[in-house]
Amino acid sequence: MKTPQTGAVCIHGWPEQAIRANILAQISLALNRVWTEWYPSRGYSFNISGSPGYDQIYTSGRTVFAVMERITAELFSTYVRRTGDAEPYFTEYCDGKTVTCPGMKQWGTVDRANEGMNALQILRYYYGSRVQLVTTNKIAAIPESYPGSPLRRGSTGTAVNTLQKQLARIAKDYPSFGKPDVTGTFDAATESSVRAFQKQFGLTVDGVVGRATWYKISYIYVSVKDLAELTSEGEALTGAQSGGAWPGTVLRRGSTGADVEMVQFWLSGLAQFSSAIPSVTVDGTYGAATESAVRAFQRQQGLTVDGIVGQATWDALYAAWVSAQSDSGGTAWPGTALRQGSKGVNVRLVQFWLRMAAGNYSGLSAVTVDGTYGTATARAVTAFQTKFGLTADGVVGRATWSKLNEVFLAVANKLVDYDVAPGQFTGTLRQGSSGTAVRALQYDLRQLSAYYSDIPAVTVDGQFGAATRQAVVAWQQHAGLTADGVVGPLTWQSIYDNAQSASSSGPVARAAAILPPSSTLQLGDTGADVTTLSETLLFLAQWLNGIQIWESSEPTDTFDEGVQVAVRGAQEELGLPVTGAVTPADWRVFYNAAFALFSATPATASPEPEGVWPGFTLAEGSAGPAVLQVQRWLNILAATGCQWNFVPETSELDGDTLAALEAWQIANGIQPLGIVDDATWEALKAAAAAACPACAAAMTEEE
C-alpha cells in the first residue's frame, strides 16, 4: 500500500526501504563476523551462528513473504562498508523497543522510511555519513585463513605476509612485542615477536605459529583495530598528512607521470598482501600490466571493472594502501637506520619517495622500487642528502627519513614548484595572492588547525581569500607575531616550522569527556548508558583486581546481575558505598578513574620506563600515562627549584599543567605554543634528570 504522507511502499506494515535497510545491516553484520573470523579466533568451529544472542536467528524451512525473498535475493551481494575501510562494517542493530543498542533500531527504521528516507539514508542516519553500499560479484564459500600447517622460521608466502601485517599492527598497542617488517619471510624478528606474543597470552612459547597462535593473533588483531565494533578503527588520525589527494585527471592506458607512479606504487604495495592483485613496476607509464592490476583491484573492491583510474578508484586505492601501510608500521620513522643491504616495506617507501623527489628536483635520479637497498639506492640517498643539506652518508636515519617524507608530501600535494624546497620563502603573501606558495601556506595552516583549536581550518585551493587571512591572523596572535594577516618571512617561517614540528611528533591525542546519565542506573536498565558503563568496567577491570567481570567479557547494554557484581567490585575498589547501583556521582568516579588510565596506546597502563616518547602530540584535553609523565617531570623540577609550580598529577593536560609547562618553556628558550611535541618531551625529560637524577631513577624503578 501507499502511505499518503510520504508515498513510501509498505509491505505488511513495514515500508520497503526499512526492510532493505534491515536486510543490508544483517548481511553486513554477518559478513563482518566472517571477515574478522570472530568465532574461529575464539576457539569455535563455526564462522557464523544462528543464535540471536550472537548474531541473528534463521529457522530453516520457515515460511517467508515472497517480497522478502525478492529483496533478499536482490541485495544478497550488497553490504555496508565505511569509506576508506576494507572490512564489511559491523552494523550492530536491535529492535529498539525491548532492547536498545548504539546501532540501528529496527522499529526506528519504519519511522525513518515513513519520513521519506531511502535505505542508504536510513543506514547513514544510524551509522554516520561515511557508510556506503558496496556490491560485489565475489561470492564464494567461507575460507579458513589458517594456512593448514604451522609457520616457523624460514616459512615464506602470503600467510607469512598476513601474520607479519597483523603482528606489526598489534605492536602499536603492545610495543614490547617488537614490530616485524612485512616481507613474506618468517625471519628472526618475526619469531621474536611471535614468542613475545605467546608469552603475553599464555600460549606455548616456541616461536611457531600453529592454529592456536594463529587464531589468537587474529583475535587480538581484530580487538586492537575494533574491526567488529561500531567504533571500528579507520578514522583518520587528527593531524595526519595526506599524500593521496585526487589529482583531478583520469588515468588510463597511455597515461604517464608522477600520478601514474603513485597508482603503481599503491598497487605494488597491495600486491604484497593480496595474491589477486598482480605486482607492477613503478615506472610512470600506464601500460597493459598496470591496467590489469587496476582491473584486479576494482574487481576485488566491487568497483566498475574498466581498468581506468577515476576518482572512485583513486580514493579506494589510496584508502586500501593506507590501511595496509598503517598495519605494517605506517610512514612514521621506523626506529632503525636503513642502509645498503636493508630490505622490506620501509626500503620500498624510501625508494618511492626518492622517485617522487627526482621528478621535481634537478640532480636527483629515480631508483627501482623493489624493497632492496642496493648501491643505486645508496647513491640516490646521498644525492638527496646533498641537495637538502643533510649529512651525505647514504644512510637513511631519522633526519633523512623525515626530509624524504616532507619532500614527498610537498610534491604529491603540489605545494612546491620545480626545484623549490619545502618551506622555502619565495615572496610576501597577502589577501589576493594565489599560486603554489599559497597552497603550501594553506596546507600548513590546515595542519596547525588540527593541533590548536584557535586556528580555523582552511581550504587548500591556492587562493588567499578572507578565510586564509583569518587563519593567518589567528596564528600570528597565537605565536605573538604582528597580527596583520600578511605573510612575510617571519610569519612564513613560524607557520612552516611549527606545522612540521607538530606533524612530525605524531597525531594529537585527546580524550573527550562522557557526560553522566541524568538518573541512577540499576538492575534491569538497558540502553547506551549501560553499554558505556559496561565498557568502562571492562577497562577498569584490567587494573583493579576486585572487579569481577560477567561471563561473556563483552560490552553489554543490559544491566543484569553480572554487571551488578562488577559495579559492586568497582565501588569497593574506589571507596564508594557498595550499592550495586550507579548514581551520577558514581559514574563520575568510575569515569575519572578510567580517564586517568586512558592512553592513545591502550597497552600502556603507566608512564613508559625512562620516559619513552609515546608517538603522539599532547595538547589541552590529552590524557593518560604520557601526560602523567609530563606532570611528574614538572613536579621534579618544582621540588628542586622554587621558581617552578607544582601541578596535580591527574593524568589530564589541564590549564595548571599547561601554565607550568609554559613557564618552564619560556625560561628555557622554547616557544610556548600549548602542545608537547617530541622536542619538548625530550628537553623536559633531560631537565628533570639533570635536576634530580635520584628522583628520575626512583621513578623508573617505581614503574
N, C-alpha and C positions, 0 to 999 in steps of 0.2 A: 504494500500500500504506500501512498504518499503522505508524508507529514506536511500539512498545509504551510506551516511557518517556514520550513527550510527546503522542502522538496526532496529530502533525503529518502532513499529507498530503504524500507524497513522489511525485515523478514521475521515473522512471528514475534513482533515487538522489538526486535533489535535492528537498528539501522545497518545496512550492508557495510558502510565504511567502518563502523565499530567492530563488526565481525572481522573485517580484513585486518584492522589494527591488532586484534587479539591473536589471529592466526599467525601474523608476521612475528609478533612477540614470542609466541610459543615455538615457532620454528627456530628463531634466533637463539632463544634460551637453550633449546636442545642442542643446536649446533655448537654453542659456546661450551656446553658441558663436554661434547665430543672433542672439540678443538683443543681444549685445555687438558684433556684426559683426566677430568675431575675425579672420576671413580677409580680407574686403574691406579692412579697415583696415590690413592688411599687404601689400596690393597683389595679392592673389589674386582670381581671377574667380569663385570659388565661395564658398558660405556654410557648407558643412559638408563634411568629407572622409570617405572610406571607408577611410582608412589607419589601421591600429592604432597607428601611430607618432604619430598626431594625435588621432583620436577613437576610434571603434570600427569594426570591419570588418563589412561586409554583402556577401554574394555573391548577386546576383540569380538566382532560379531554384533556389536550394539547397533541398533537402527539409528541412522543419521539422516537429516534432511538432505534432499538432492542438491539444494543450493550450497550446503556446506561442502559436499563432495566437489561441486564445481569450483568453488572459490579455493578450496584447499589444493585441488589439482592445478589450478592456475598459478597459485603462489608457491607451489612446492619448492621451486628453485630460487626463490627470492627470500632474502633475510636482511636483518638490520645490522649496519656497521657504522661506526663513527668515522668521520673524515680524518684521515691520517693514521688510522689504526688498521691492523691486519686481521684481527680476530673478529668473529661474529660477536656482536655486543651482548652482554649479559642483561637481557631485557627482563629484569625482575618484575613480577606482577602479582596481584592478589585481587580478591573480589571487591575490596574497598568497603564492604559492609560488615561482614563478620570478622574479617581480618584486614588490617591495614599494613602498608609497607611503603618504603621510599619510592618505589617504582610506579608502574601503571596500575590504576584502579579500574578493574574491568567494568563495573557498573558505571563508573565515571565516563568511560568511552562512549556510552549511549548518549549522555548529555553533550559531550563534545561533538558527536556526529549530528545530533539534533540542532546544534548551533551552526552547522554548515561546514564543519571541518572534514577534510578527507582523511584517509588512513595515515598518510605521511604526516599531516599536520597534527593528528592525534598523537602519534608516536613522539613528535617533537615537543608537544605540549608536556608530556611526561618525562622524556629523556633528554631534552635540550635540542638546540638548533643544529648541533654537529651530527646528529644521526642521519643516515641516508639509507635508501633501499638499494641493495645490490642483487643482481640476477646473475646466476652462473649456470653454465651447462656442464660443470664438473661435478656430477652426482655419481658417487661410487660407494662401494662397500666401505665400512669403517675400518681403517687400517690400525695396526698396533705400532706405536712408534718404537718400542724396544727392538733393537736390531736383530734379536734372536740368539745372539751369543755374546758373552762378556767382552767389553772393551778394555784393553790394557795397553801398557807401554808398547809402542810400535804399531798399534792399530791405526788405520787411515780410513778416510772416506767421509760421506755425508753425515753419518751418525756421529762421528767424532766432531765434525763441524757443529752439529746441533748441541752436543754435550758442551763444547767449549763456549759456544754462544750463551748457553744458559748459565754456566759457571761464571762467565765474565759479568753477566747482569747481576747474579747473586752476590758477587764480590762487592758491588756498590753498597749493599746492606751489611755484608759480612767481610769487611776489608782484610781481616786476618787470614781469610782463605787463600788470598792471592788471586790474581786475575790472569788466566792463561790467554795467549794470543789465539785467535781463531784461524788456524792454519790447516785443519783437517788431519793433522798428525798428532797422535797421542804421545806427547813428549814429557820430559821431566816436570815441567811447570804444571802441566795438566794433571799428572799423577799426584803432585804435591797438593794441588787444590782439591782433588778428589779425596785424598787422605784427610785433609783438614775438615772437609765436609762430613765425611763418615764419622770422624771423631766427635764433631759437634752434635750430630743427630743420632748417636748411639748405634751406628752400623759397624760391621766388621771392618776394621781399618787395614785394608790390604791394597788400596790404590787401584783396585779392579772394579769396573762398573758393570755389575751384574744387574739382574732385573730389579732387585730391591733398591739398590743405589740409584739406578736409572729413574725409577718412578718417584723416589724421594726427592731427587734433584728436580724432576718435573713438578712435583708438588710445591717445593719451596719457590721455584721459578714463577709459577702461577701466583703464589701468595705474595711475593715481593712486588710483582707487577700489578696486583689486583685485577688480573685479567678476567676473573669470574665475579666481579663486583660492579655495582653501578659507578664506583669511583675509579674504574679501570685506568691504569697509567696510560699516558698517551697525550695528556695535556702538555702544551708547550711550556717549558720552564720559563718563568719570568726573567726577562733579560737575555734569553737565548738569542744568538745571532743566526740569521738565515742565510744560507748560500744557495737557496733553491727558488728564488723568485721567478715567476713565469716571465720569459723574455719578450713575449708578445708576438713571436714569429713561429708559425707552424713548421716543424721539421719533418722531412721525408727523404726518400731515396734521392741522392744527388746533393743534399744539403751539406755544407761544410762549416767549420769554425769552432769557436770555444763552446757554444751551446750544444753542439753535437758531441764534443768531448765530454761535456757534463753528463749527457744522457748515457754515453758509452761507459763512463766510469760507474754510474749508478748500476747499470745493467751488469757490468763485470763484477761488482761487489755482491749484488743479489745472487748471481750465478754460484757464488761460493756456498750459499745456503739452500739453493733450490736446484735440483738436477733438471727441472723442467725448463730452466732458462739457460740457453747456451751462452758460454762466455764470449766476449767480443774484445777486439783490440781497441784501445783508446788512441785513435789517430786523427779524429776530427773529420772523418769522411763517412757520410751516411751511405754505406753500401748494402749489399744483399745480406751480409751477416748481421749487421745492426738491425735491419728491417725484420729479419727472422727472430731476433731476440726480443724486439719490441712486440711482435705478434704473440710470442710465447708469454710475455709478461701480461699483455692485455687479456689473453685467454685465461690466465691464472687469476686475474683480478675481476673478471666478469665485465670488462670494458669492450667497446666495439673493436673487433679484431681487424684493423685495417693497416697496421704497420706504420702508421703516421703518428707523430707525437704532437698532438694538440694540447690545450691547457689541461684537460682532464687527465690525459695520460702522463703529462709532465708532473702534475701535482701528485698523482698516485705513485709515480716512480720515486719522487723525492721523499714522500712520506714513508714508503716502504724501505728506502735506503736509510733514512734517519732511524727508523725503528731497529733495523738490523745493526747499524753502526752504534747506536746507543747501547744495545745489548752487548756489543763486543768492546765497549770502553768509551765510545763517543770520540769527540775531537779534542778532549782535554789532554794536556801533557801526560804521556803515559808513565812518567816517573823514571824511565831508563833511557839513556842516550842511545841513539841509533847510529850505527857506523857500518863500514864495509863488512859484509858478512851477515848483517842482521836480515831477518825475514819476517813476513807476516803482514797483517792488515795495516799496521801503523806505517810500515815502509810503503805500502801501496798509497796511503793517504799523502805521505810526503812526496812521492813521485807525481801524483796528480796535481798537488799544489805547485810543484816545480813546473809542470807543463802549462798550467794556467798563468803563472808568472812570466814564463818565456814568451807567451803571446802578447804581453803588454810592456815588456821592458827589454831594451837593447842589451846585447852582451850575454844574454841567458839562452840556454839551449834546452829543448824538450827532451825528456827521457821516456823510456818504455815503462808503462805501469804494469809491473809483473810481481811485485812484492819481494824482490830480491835486491838487496843493497850492494850493487857491484861498483866497478870503477867509474862507469858513466854517471851513476847517481852521485857518487862522491865528488866527481868533478863539477856536476851541476850544483850541488850544495855549496861547494867552495866558491863558485862564481856568484851564487845568490848572496852568500855571506859578504863577499867583497862589495857587491852592489849596494847592500844596505848597511854597511859599516859594522858588521859583526866580525868576530874572530874567525878568520878564514882557515878552518882546520878540517873541513869536510865532514864534520860530525854534527848530527842534529841533537843538540842539547836543548834545554828549556827555552833559552833566548831565541835560538834559530827556529824551533818549533812554533813559538808564539808569533814570530815575524812572518813565517810562511803562512800560518793561518790568517793573520791580519791582511797580508797582501792578497791571498786568495779571496777573502771576503770582499775586499775593496774592488777587485777585478770582477768578481761574479755579480756584485750588486751595482756595477758601473758607477763607482764612487771616485775613480781616478781616471784622468786622461793618460794617453800614452807617455811613458817614461816619467810620470809624476808619482812620487812616493806617497803612500798613505800618510795623512797628517801634514803634508807639505802646504804651507800657506802660499797662495798664488795671487791674493789680492783682497781688498776690503769688500765685504758683502753687506748689503742693506736691503730694505724693502724695495722690491722692484728688480733685484738681481735674479739671474737664472743661470742654469748650467750645471755641469758636473760638480763643481765645488759646493754649490747649494745642496745638491743631493747628499754629498758627504756630510755637510753640516747637519742636515735634517736626520740623516741616519744616526749620527752620534747623539743628537738631541733625543731621538726616539729611544736609544739605548739608555740614556740617563733617566728618562721618564719611568723606566721600569724599576729603578733603584731609589728614586727620590719622588715622593708623592706630590711635591710642589712644582714639579716640572711637567707641563702638559705634553702629551704625545702629539706628534705632527705627522703629516703625510709626506712620504719621501717621493716628491714629484719634480724636484729641481726648480721650483718656483718660490721665491722668497716673498710670501704674502703676509697678511696680518697675523695669521696663526703662528707662522715661523718666528715673526718678530716678537710675539707674546712669549714664546718658549725661550728665545734668546734673552729677553729681559728677565724672565724668571730665573734663568741660570745665572745671569750677571748678579742679581740680587742674592742668590743663594751663595755664590762664590765671593761676594764682596767686591765685585768689579763695578765700574761705572755703568749704570743701568740705562743705556741709551738705545738698545736694540740694534746697534751697529757692530758687526763682527770684524774687528781689527785683529792684529797679530796676537794681542794678549787674550782676548776672548776666544779666538780660534784655538789657541794652544791649550787654554784651560778646558774647553769643551772636549777637545780631542784627547788630551792626557787623561782626563777623568773618565771618559767613556771607555778608553782602553783599560784603565786600571780596574774599573768596576766589572766590566765584562770578562776580563781575564781571571778575575777572582771567583768566577762561577756565578750561577743564578742566585738571586736574592732569595732567602728562605724566611718566610713569615708565618706566623700562626694566627688564625682567626678565632676569636672567642665565640663560644656557643652559648646562647642565652639559655638560662634555666627555664624549665616549664613553669607555667603560672600556678600550678597546683601540685599536691603531693602525688607521686607515683607509687602505686601499691599493687598487691597481688590481684591479678585479673585484668589489669590495664593492658592496652595494646596501642601500637602506633609508632610513629617516627621517634618520639622522645624515648620510648622504651628501647628502640634499636640503638640510639645514641648512647643510652645508659649502658646497654649490654656491651657495646664496643669499648666504652671507657673501662668497664670492669675487666674485660678481657685484656686490655692493655695494662692496667694496674696489676693484674694477677701475675704478670711476668716478673714483677719485682717485689710484690707483697705476698709472702708465702701463706698468709692467713686467709686469702681469698680463694674459696673453693668454687671452681667453675663447673657449670652444668655439663651433662654428658656429651653433647654434640660439640662443645667448644667452638661454636659458631655464633655470630651475632643473631639476635632474635628480636622480634617486635612484640613478643608476648611476655608479660611479667608473670612468670609461673613460679613454682616452688624452687626450681633450680636457680633462677635469678634471685629470688628472695634470700636463699642461702648465701649467694655471692655478695649480696648487698650487706647482709649481717656481718660477713667477714671483713668487708671493706670498712664498715662503720667501726668495728672493733679495732682494726689496724690503724685507723686515722683518728681515734679518740673521740668518736661521736656516740651519741646514745644508740644502742643496738636495738632498733625497732623493726627492721626488715622493710620499712617504707622509706622512700626518698623524698624528703622535703626540698624546696628550692635551696635552702641553706646547705643541706647535704650535697645536693648536686654541685654547688659551687666548690665545696671542699674536694669532692671527687675530681672535678674538672681541674682545679688548681693543682692537685697532686699529679694528675696526668700531664698537665701543661708543663710542670717542672721537669718531667722526664722526656718531654717531646723533643724530637730532633729530626731534621731532614734526613739523617742517616739512622733509620729506626733501630738498627742493631747496636748502636752505641748508646748505652744506658748511663754513662757517666763521662766526665771530661776525658778526652784522649790522653793517654800517658805521654808525658813530655810535651803536651800541647800541640799535637799534630794538626796542621791546618785542615778544617773539615771539608773544604772543597766547595763552599758556598759563601756568598757575601752575607754579612749580618747587617740588618737595618732596623729601624724602630718597628717593634712588633715581632721581631725574631725571638725565638725561644729555644730552650733546650740546653744540652751539655756544653755546646760551644759558647753560648752566652754565659753560662755559669763559669766557664774557664776564664773568660774576659773579666768577669766580676771578681774572681779570686785574684787574678793578677793585679787589678786595680787596688784591691784591698792589701795586697803585699806591699805595693808602693805607698799606700796610705799609712801602713804600720811602720814604715821606715823613713817616711818624710812627712813632716807636719803640713806641707803645702798642699797635700792631696786629701780629698774627701773619701771616707768610706762609703760603700754602696751596699744596699741589701743584696744578699746572694739569692735572688729569686728565680734565676734561670730565664728571666724575661728582660729584653733590651728596652728598658723604660727610660723616662726622662732623667731620673737620677743617674743612671749608668751613662747615658749619652753626655750629660753635663760633666761628669767626672772624666770621661774619656776625652771630651773636647779640651778641658783644661790641661790634661797631660799632653795632648797633641800640640797645642799652641806652644807650650813650654819647650817642646822638643822639635819645633820647626816643621811639624806635619800639618798640612792644611786640614782643618776640621770640617768635614762635609757631611757628617751624620751617618757614616757607614763604617764597618770594619771590613776592609779588604785584606788580601793576604799580606800586603806590605805592612799595614798597621798591625795585623796579628803578630807577625814575626818581630816587629820592633817592640811591641808591648811585652811579648814573651822574653825577649832579651833583656829589657829593662827590669822586669820582675826578677829574673835570675841574677842579674848584677846587683840589685838592691838587697836581695836576701837569698843567697844560694841555699842556705839551710831550709828556708821556707819552701822554695821550689822543689827541693829534694824530698821534703816531707810530704808535699802534695802528691808527688809522683808515687811515693811509697803507699800513700793512702789509697791511691787509685788502683 
